[in-house]
Amino acid sequence: MTPLLAISGSPSARSRTAALTDHLVQRLSAAGLRTGHVRVRDLPAAELLAGRTDAPALRQALDAVAAAGGVVIATPVYKSAYSGLLKAFLDLLPPAGLAGKTVLPVMTGGSLAHALAPDYALRPVLMALGAGHVVRGAFVLDRAIELADGGGTGLTLSPEAGPRLERAVADFVAALPAKE
C-alpha cells in the first residue's frame, strides 16, 4: 500500500487548517490507507530555520516525505501565498524531494479572492520540487469550517465545502502511484 503523508503548515495548533488536515488524515486512514502526519509547527524551530537537516526530528520528517507515495500539503493563506512555516520546511527538501509523488495542495483562507491560491502560489513550488502529479487543489473558506467545541480536533464542514473537498480527496486517491 502506498504510504501517504500530510504536511500541515499552520503555525497554530488550534486552527481551521490544522483541524482540516487532521480530518483529511482520519478520512484517508478510514479508507484503509496508511497515513502519517507532519505538523511543521511541532518541529524544533531553531533547527528548522537553520536548515539543520541532521537534527533528529527534521531528519525523521524528511525521511517520511521521501517514503511517501502521496503527500497532502495543507496551509493557511498568508499574504496571498502559503505560510512561511511551510516554506521553511519545503526549503529543506532536496531539489527532487517530491519526485514521483502525487500531491494534493489544500489551503484555507478568509476570502474567495484567494480561491486560486493552491494553483498560483503552491503548485509552482510543488512542481519545482519534482512532484509527479499535483491534483487540483482544494481551497476551503475559513467560515466553511466549524471547529469542535471544547478544544477538540473535530470539525464540521459546510454543505458547500464538504463535497468539493471529497472530490479533491477522491481525485488524489485515484491518482496515487500503484501499490509497491
Secondary structure, DSSP 4 states (H G I P E B T S, - for coil): ---EEEEE--S-SSSHHHHHHHHHHHHHHHTT--EEEEEGGGS-HHHHHHT-TTSHHHHHHHHHHHH-SEEEEEEE-BTTB--HHHHHHHTTS-TTTTBT-EEEEEEEES-GGGTTHIIIIIHHHHHHTTBSEEPPPEEEEGGGEEEPGGG-S-EEE-TTHHHHHHHHHHHHHHHSPPP-
